[in-house]
Amino acid sequence: MLAGLSYIGHCVWIFEGHSSALAAGCRDADVPIVDSAMAQFLPAGWQDTAAGSMRNPNILLHDRQTFKLRAVRKVGAGANLEFQN
């Protein structure tokens, strides 16, 4: 999935998500994708930390069991992701 996103022109960054690098790793991001197996290791309040440095506070979780993405934080109340300018 990440290779495909990169191939079609998206900038893809992969990093561990350690609390010391979380804000910097998400800086100016449109949508971080969090691995479901790693989510339990993120520090408390990680969603607020990440969203605080992003262009758009949408955060997706990749479920390793189902290979599906789900929104764990998103802008707007509709079913689709919305992006602020």
N, C-alpha and C positions, 0 to 999 in steps of 0.2 A: 504494500500500500504506500509506504513512504517513498520507495523508488519511483512508483507511478506518479505521485504528487510532484516529485522533483523533475521527472521527465517532462511533464506538461508545463513546467516553468515556475512552480512554487519554490520558495526558499524553504528548505527543510533543515532544522537544527536538531541534533540528537544529543541529549545530555542527561546526566544522572538524576538531577532534580534535588540535589543536596540543598539544605536550607541556606547555605552560604552562596549558592549559585542560582537559586530559583528566580529571584527578581531579574537578575541579569540575563538569564537564559530565556525568559519570557518577554524581555523588553521589545516593544513594538510588534509583538506577535498578533496575528489575527485569530488563530485558533491553535492552542497547544493540544496535543493528543497524549493522554496519559495511559500508560500500560496498566491494565487492571492488576497484574501481579506485583507491580511496584507501588501502587497507590497506598497500600497500608504502611509503607515506609516513609511517606511524606509527613512533614511536621504538621502539628495542629495549626489551622489557619492558612494552610498552603494556598487554598483557592483565592483568598483575599490578597495574599502576597503576590501571587502570579497576576491576578487581574489588575492590581495596582500599577503594574508596569507595561501592560498590554495596550495595543490600540483598540481592541475590542475584547470585552471580558467574557467571550464564549470559551468554554473549556469542554473538551470531549474526552470520554473514556473509551479505550479500546478493550472490549471484553474478550479475553483469550479463549474462553469456552465457546462463545458463539461467533466470534470474528465479526462482531457488530460494533458500531460506534453509537454511544448515547451521550446526550448532553448532561453534564453534571452542573453546569452553570451556563446560562445563556441570556442574551439580551432579548427583551420582548416577551409577549405572552403566547404568541402563535406557535405552530408546530415547526416552522422553519427557522433556521438560524438567521439572525439579522446582524448587519454590520454597520457600525457608525462610521461616519466620515472623519 
